Amino acid sequence: MSTEDALKALAYAREDYERFKEKRDPLLLRDVSEKAWLAVVLATDLLLAASGARKPSSYRERKDSLRALMAKEPKLAELGIDDRFYARAYKLHVLGFHEGALDPEDVEEELRKAEEYVKVVGAIVKGRLESRH
């Protein structure tokens, strides 16, 4: 598991968004949303693993582990890591994928926010890994 996996999921999401712009097929927006959500999940799991937690096997475990991490490390909470995670969960996974309720502009904005989240989490993880050596 690495930040590269999350970035790859984002790249696939961007490819699907470009295909959507050509074809205007609303199902492609759902695909974009789900791939961007996958990137957020992969980055979050990486953060949890770098913080000493085991890889979550469910959304509930991820939520509980993230809550414990925010309590243990207030600086992460100050960065809004948990709030950003939950916002992407609702907007990308629920509204974007399940309900198909996001319009193209919303999806593009959420894709940008997912990318920003992955980069921030990646920098945190990189710093933790470097401090171990």
HELIX and SHEET records of a PDB file:
HELIX    1   1 THR A    3  LYS A   23  1                                  21    
HELIX    2   2 PRO A   26  ALA A   50  1                                  25    
HELIX    3   3 TYR A   59  LYS A   72  1                                  14    
HELIX    4   4 PRO A   74  GLU A   78  1                                   5    
HELIX    5   5 ILE A   81  ARG A   88  1                                   8    
HELIX    6   6 ALA A   89  HIS A   98  3                                  10    
HELIX    7   7 PRO A  104  ARG A  132  1                                  29    
END                                                                             
